[in-house]
Amino acid sequence: MTPPPQIPLWRQLQASAHVLQAMRSGASGTAAISAVDAALRPGVQALSFAVWRNLGQAQALRLLLAPRKPSPQIDALLCNALALLSQPGDAVYDAFTLVNQTVEAAKKSPKLKNQAGFVNACLRRFLREQSALMAQVAHDPVARWNHPAWWLAQVQTEWPTQWQTILAANNAQAPMVLRVNTRRISVADYLRLLEAAGLAAKPLGLVGVVLQAATAVQQIPGFTDGLVSVQDSAAQWAAPLLLSGLTGQAPLQVLDACAAPGGKTAHLLEYADVTVTALDIDAQRCQRIHDNLQRLGLAARVLAADAADVPSWWQGQPFDAILLDAPCSGSGVVRRHPDIRWLRRPTDAAQLARQQARLLAVLWPLLKPGGRLLYCTCSVFQAEGQGQIQAFLDSNNNATLLPSPGHLLPGLPVQWPGLVDNPSHEHDGFYYALLQKSAA
C-alpha cells in the first residue's frame, strides 16, 4: 500500500489561520476546526491550540510590527505565525521553516499572494529583533498572560492570591484523564492493562487514571469495550458527591438536567443502581449521550428537552436526586478549550448566571423532601459559583447547603475526604454545591 503523501506545512498554517479568523468572527474553535478537511484536521488542531494559548502575545507583537492593522486575513496569518514563533520551547518546527512556510501560505492564496512580501518582511524583522520586541510586549499584561484584559481583572479581583496560578494553569496543556468503570474492572487491574500496552499512567482520585501522554482513544485498552471513559478528574466528583450516602427506595430516581455529552450520566449509572432521566436541549447532543451509553452498555431515559420548560418533559414523579451541571462560561476548562477566553465577553457570566438561577428555581420543586440537588459549573467566576448558591439559599428556606467542595481552582491542589485522599492539582476549574431539601 502506498503511504499517503505528506501534507505540506504551508497548507496547515493556511488552514489554522482560517480557523483563527473564524474564531475572531465568533465561531467556536471546535466548530471551526471541524470544518477543516479531515486530512488536515489533526495538524491544524495542534497548531490552533498553540496559537490560542499565545494569542495575546502574538497580537501585541503584530501591533509592533505592523501598527496599521492589515486585512483580517493577513492579520490572522501573521498572528498565527507570531504565536508559534514566540514560544520556541513549544515549537514543533524551527523558526526559519515557520517563516518560509507562512510566506508560502500567503503566496498560495489568491487573495493574499500580493501581500506575501509584507508577510515576509514582518516575520523576518521579528527574527532579527526578537529579543527587543519580546522585551517590549513583556510589560503588557494581556501579552504576558494571554487572556483578555477584562478576564485578567476579574480573576485578579475574585482570587487575589491565586490568580497567577490559575492563569498559568490555563496556559498549560491538560493531561488526558480516564474514568475507570469499576463495575467492570478495578483501577489496579486497569493500570496493569495500560502497563502491558506500554502506556505509563498513575491513579487519580477514586476511579481516575491520568496518562503520562495523550493517546488516541482507539489505542486505549478497553475503551471500545466500555472499561473506561475520558473525563477530567474534577468532573468525576459529581456522581459520588450526589449519590454517596443517599438513601431511598431503590432504584433511586435521578435527573441529569443538562446531560450532554453524557459523561456524568454514565458515571451516575456506573456508581450506583439508579434510574436516570437525562435531558439536553440539543437533539444532536442527545445522540452523543446515546452513543456513550451504548459503548458502556448502560441505559437511561434520554430526552431532547429544555430543562427549564418543565411541563414539556416532566411526568410528575419527584426525583430523589438532581444533577444540575448548568450552562456556564467554561472559564474553568480553558486549558482544554483555549479558544474560550477569546470568545467570551465581559457580560457573558452575568447572563449565564441568570440562566443558572432560572434552572435552580424551576428544578428545585421537582426534588423529593429530603432529596439532594448537586449544582455544578466548570467555571472559576464567582457569579456562577458561590454567588449563585448564596442567592438561592437566601430565597429558599427549605434548602440546606451540605458540606461541599465549592470552587476547585486550576493548578491548585484539592483535598476532599472520600474523593481525593491525596492533594492533587490535576483537575479543571469547577464549582460544586450540594443542596438538600428539608424533609418536611
C-alpha positions in Angstrom: 0.0 0.0 0.0 1.4 3.4 -1.0 1.7 5.7 2.1 -0.3 9.0 1.8 1.7 12.0 0.7 3.0 14.3 3.5 0.8 17.3 3.9 2.9 20.5 3.4 3.2 22.7 6.4 2.0 25.8 4.5 -1.4 24.1 4.0 -1.7 23.5 7.7 -0.7 27.1 8.5 -3.1 28.5 6.0 -5.9 26.4 7.5 -5.0 27.3 11.1 -5.1 31.0 10.1 -8.6 30.5 8.7 -9.6 28.9 11.9 -8.3 31.9 13.9 -10.2 34.3 11.6 -13.4 32.2 12.1 -12.9 32.3 15.9 -12.4 36.1 15.8 -15.7 36.3 14.0 -17.4 34.5 16.8 -17.3 30.8 15.8 -16.2 28.3 18.4 -12.7 26.8 17.8 -14.2 23.3 17.9 -16.7 24.2 15.1 -14.0 26.0 13.0 -11.7 23.0 13.3 -14.4 20.5 12.4 -14.9 22.4 9.2 -11.3 21.7 8.1 -10.5 18.9 5.7 -10.2 15.7 7.6 -6.7 15.0 6.4 -5.5 18.4 7.7 -7.5 18.4 10.9 -5.1 16.8 13.4 -2.2 19.1 12.5 -4.4 22.1 12.3 -5.9 21.4 15.7 -2.4 21.1 17.3 -1.3 24.4 15.7 -4.5 26.2 16.6 -4.3 25.2 20.2 -0.8 26.5 20.4 -1.9 29.8 18.7 -4.8 30.4 21.1 -2.6 29.8 24.1 -0.2 32.5 22.8 -2.6 34.8 21.1 -2.3 37.8 23.5 1.4 38.0 23.0 1.1 37.4 19.2 -1.4 40.3 18.9 0.9 42.6 20.8 3.8 41.7 18.6 1.8 42.2 15.4 0.9 45.7 16.6 4.6 46.5 16.9 5.5 45.0 13.5 2.5 46.4 11.6 1.0 49.4 13.5 -1.6 49.9 10.7 -3.8 46.9 11.0 -3.7 44.8 7.8 -6.7 42.9 6.3 -8.3 40.3 8.6 -6.8 37.5 6.5 -3.3 38.9 6.7 -3.7 39.8 10.4 -4.8 36.2 11.1 -1.9 34.7 9.2 0.6 37.0 10.9 -0.8 36.4 14.4 -0.9 32.7 13.7 2.8 32.7 12.8 3.9 35.0 15.6 2.1 32.9 18.2 4.1 29.9 17.1 7.4 31.8 16.7 7.3 33.5 20.1 7.2 30.2 22.0 10.4 28.4 20.8 10.3 26.0 23.7 7.0 24.6 22.5 7.7 24.8 18.8 7.4 21.7 16.6 9.1 23.5 13.7 12.2 25.7 13.6 11.7 29.4 13.2 13.0 29.7 9.6 10.8 26.9 8.5 7.7 28.5 10.1 8.5 31.9 8.4 9.2 30.3 5.0 6.0 28.2 5.1 3.9 31.1 6.3 5.1 33.2 3.4 4.3 30.2 1.1 0.8 30.1 2.6 0.3 33.7 1.6 1.7 33.1 -1.9 -0.6 30.1 -2.4 -3.7 32.1 -1.5 -5.2 34.0 -4.5 -6.4 36.8 -2.1 -3.1 37.1 -0.2 -0.4 36.4 -2.7 0.1 40.2 -3.4 0.9 40.7 0.3 3.4 37.8 0.7 6.3 40.3 0.6 4.7 42.2 3.5 4.2 39.0 5.5 7.9 38.0 4.8 9.2 41.5 5.9 7.2 41.4 9.2 8.3 37.9 10.1 12.0 38.4 9.1 12.0 41.5 11.2 10.7 39.5 14.1 13.5 37.0 13.8 16.1 39.8 13.6 14.7 41.8 16.6 13.1 39.1 18.6 14.7 39.9 21.9 13.9 43.6 21.8 10.3 43.0 20.6 9.7 40.4 23.3 11.0 42.8 25.9 8.6 45.5 24.7 5.5 43.3 25.0 6.6 41.7 28.3 5.1 44.8 30.1 1.7 44.2 28.6 -0.4 42.0 30.9 -2.6 40.6 28.1 0.6 39.6 26.3 2.2 38.2 29.5 -0.8 36.1 30.5 -2.5 35.5 27.1 -6.0 36.4 28.5 -8.3 39.3 27.6 -7.9 42.4 29.9 -11.4 42.0 31.4 -10.7 38.3 32.2 -7.4 39.2 34.0 -9.1 41.9 36.0 -12.0 39.6 37.1 -9.7 36.8 38.2 -7.4 39.1 40.0 -10.3 40.6 41.9 -12.0 37.4 42.8 -8.9 35.3 43.5 -6.3 37.9 44.7 -3.8 35.4 46.0 -4.4 32.6 43.4 -4.8 34.4 40.1 -1.3 33.8 38.8 -1.5 30.1 39.4 -5.0 29.9 37.8 -3.8 31.7 34.6 -0.6 29.8 34.4 -2.6 26.5 34.6 -4.9 27.8 31.9 -2.0 28.1 29.5 -0.7 24.6 30.1 -1.8 21.5 28.2 -4.4 19.5 30.1 -3.5 15.9 30.9 -5.6 13.0 29.5 -7.6 11.5 32.3 -9.7 8.4 32.2 -12.6 7.2 34.4 -12.4 3.5 35.1 -15.7 1.7 35.2 -15.1 -0.2 38.4 -18.2 -2.3 37.9 -16.2 -4.0 35.1 -12.6 -3.7 36.3 -10.6 -2.4 39.3 -8.4 0.6 38.9 -5.3 -1.5 39.9 -6.2 -4.1 37.2 -6.8 -1.4 34.6 -3.4 0.1 35.4 -1.9 -3.3 34.7 -3.6 -3.3 31.3 -2.1 0.1 30.5 1.3 -1.1 31.5 1.0 -4.2 29.3 0.1 -1.8 26.4 3.2 0.3 27.1 1.2 3.3 28.4 2.5 5.0 31.5 -0.2 6.1 33.9 -1.0 6.7 37.6 -4.2 6.6 39.7 -6.1 9.8 40.4 -8.9 10.2 42.9 -11.4 7.4 43.4 -11.7 5.9 39.9 -9.4 8.1 37.8 -6.3 7.3 35.8 -4.1 10.0 34.3 -2.0 9.1 31.3 1.6 10.3 31.1 0.9 11.2 27.4 -2.3 11.8 25.5 -3.3 8.8 23.3 -5.9 8.3 20.6 -8.9 6.6 22.2 -8.7 3.8 19.7 -5.3 2.9 21.2 -6.5 2.9 24.8 -7.1 -0.6 26.2 -10.7 -1.4 26.8 -12.1 1.9 25.6 -14.3 0.5 22.8 -15.4 -2.3 25.2 -16.6 0.3 27.8 -13.9 -0.3 30.5 -13.0 3.4 30.6 -14.2 6.9 29.5 -12.3 10.1 29.0 -13.3 12.5 31.8 -11.4 15.2 33.7 -10.8 14.3 37.4 -12.9 17.3 38.6 -15.9 16.1 36.6 -15.6 12.7 38.2 -16.6 14.2 41.5 -20.2 14.7 40.5 -21.6 11.2 40.9 -20.1 10.4 44.3 -20.9 13.8 45.7 -24.6 13.5 44.7 -25.2 9.8 45.5 -22.8 8.8 48.3 -24.9 8.0 51.4 -28.2 9.0 49.7 -30.9 6.6 50.9 -34.4 5.9 49.5 -36.4 3.2 47.7 -34.2 1.5 45.1 -33.7 2.3 42.4 -33.3 6.0 43.1 -34.8 8.3 40.6 -32.1 10.7 39.3 -32.4 13.7 36.9 -29.3 14.8 34.9 -30.7 18.1 33.8 -28.1 19.3 31.3 -26.6 15.9 30.4 -24.8 16.1 27.0 -22.4 14.6 26.1 -23.3 12.0 28.8 -20.1 11.6 30.8 -21.8 12.3 34.1 -24.9 10.4 33.1 -22.8 7.3 32.6 -20.9 7.8 35.8 -24.1 8.0 37.8 -25.2 4.7 36.3 -21.7 3.2 37.0 -21.6 4.4 40.6 -25.0 3.2 41.9 -28.2 1.3 41.0 -30.2 4.3 39.8 -32.7 5.2 37.1 -31.6 8.3 35.2 -33.5 10.7 33.2 -31.1 12.7 31.0 -32.1 15.9 29.4 -30.4 18.1 26.8 -31.9 20.9 24.8 -30.0 19.9 21.6 -31.2 16.7 19.9 -27.8 16.2 18.2 -26.0 16.3 21.5 -28.6 13.8 22.9 -27.3 11.4 20.2 -23.9 11.7 21.8 -25.4 10.6 25.1 -27.0 7.6 23.4 -23.6 6.8 21.8 -21.7 7.0 25.1 -24.2 4.9 26.9 -24.3 2.3 24.2 -20.5 1.9 24.3 -20.6 1.4 28.0 -23.5 -1.0 28.0 -25.7 1.4 30.0 -29.3 2.7 29.6 -31.1 5.9 30.6 -34.2 7.8 29.6 -32.7 10.4 27.3 -34.9 13.3 26.2 -34.3 16.3 23.9 -35.9 19.0 26.0 -35.3 22.3 27.7 -34.9 21.5 31.4 -36.4 24.9 32.2 -39.6 24.1 30.3 -40.7 21.5 32.9 -44.3 20.8 31.6 -42.8 19.7 28.2 -40.9 16.7 29.7 -41.8 16.0 33.4 -44.1 13.1 34.1 -45.0 14.3 37.6 -42.8 11.9 39.7 -40.4 13.8 42.0 -36.7 12.9 41.9 -34.6 11.6 44.7 -31.6 13.4 43.3 -30.9 16.1 40.7 -27.6 16.8 39.0 -27.6 20.4 37.5 -24.4 20.8 35.5 -25.5 24.2 34.5 -24.6 26.0 31.3 -21.7 28.3 32.2 -18.8 30.4 30.8 -16.4 27.5 30.7 -13.8 29.6 32.4 -12.6 26.6 34.3 -11.8 24.4 31.2 -9.6 26.9 29.3 -6.6 24.6 29.3 -8.8 22.1 27.3 -10.5 24.7 25.2 -8.1 27.6 24.9 -10.3 29.5 22.5 -12.9 30.1 25.2 -11.0 33.1 26.7 -11.1 34.9 23.4 -14.7 34.1 22.6 -16.2 35.2 26.0 -17.3 38.7 26.6 -17.4 40.6 30.0 -21.2 40.4 30.1 -21.5 36.6 29.5 -21.1 35.4 33.1 -23.9 37.6 34.3 -26.2 36.5 31.5 -25.4 32.8 32.2 -25.9 33.4 35.9 -29.5 34.4 35.2 -30.0 31.2 33.2 -28.5 29.2 36.1 -30.8 30.9 38.6 -33.8 30.1 36.5 -32.8 26.4 36.2 -32.3 26.2 40.0 -35.7 27.8 40.6 -37.7 25.5 38.3 -35.9 22.2 39.2 -35.9 22.6 43.0 -39.7 21.9 43.2 -39.1 18.6 41.4 -37.0 17.2 44.2 -38.5 15.0 46.9 -38.4 16.2 50.5 -35.0 15.0 51.9 -33.6 14.8 48.4 -30.4 16.3 47.1 -29.5 18.7 44.2 -25.9 19.0 43.1 -25.2 22.3 41.4 -22.0 22.5 39.4 -20.4 24.6 36.8 -17.0 24.3 35.1 -16.3 28.0 36.0 -13.9 29.9 38.3 -16.1 33.0 38.2 -17.9 33.6 41.5 -21.1 34.8 39.9 -21.5 31.2 38.6 -20.5 29.6 41.8 -20.7 30.8 45.4 -22.6 34.0 44.5 -25.2 31.9 42.7 -25.7 29.5 45.6 -25.8 32.2 48.2 -28.6 34.0 46.4 -30.5 30.7 46.1 -30.2 29.9 49.8 -31.3 33.4 50.7 -34.6 32.9 48.8 -35.3 29.2 49.7 -35.7 28.5 53.4 -36.2 24.7 52.7 -32.7 24.4 51.2 -29.6 23.5 53.2 -26.0 23.6 51.9 -24.4 20.3 52.8 -20.6 20.1 53.1 -19.4 20.8 49.5 -16.0 21.4 47.8 -17.0 24.8 46.4 -14.6 26.2 43.9 -11.9 23.9 42.5 -9.2 26.2 41.0 -6.9 25.1 38.2 -3.3 24.5 39.2 -4.2 24.4 42.9 -4.3 21.2 44.9 -7.6 20.0 46.3 -8.3 17.5 49.1 -11.8 16.3 49.8 -12.4 13.3 52.2 -13.5 10.2 50.3 -12.9 11.7 46.9 -9.3 12.8 46.9 -7.2 11.3 49.6 -4.0 12.9 48.4 -3.9 16.6 47.3 -3.9 16.9 43.6 -3.8 19.8 41.1 -4.6 17.6 38.1 -8.1 19.0 37.5 -10.1 21.6 35.6 -11.7 24.5 37.3 -15.1 23.5 38.8 -17.7 24.6 41.4 -19.7 22.2 43.4 -22.6 22.9 45.9 -24.7 20.1 47.3 -28.1 21.2 48.5 -30.6 19.2 50.5 -34.4 19.8 50.6 -36.0 19.8 54.1 -37.8 16.6 54.9 -41.0 18.4 56.0 
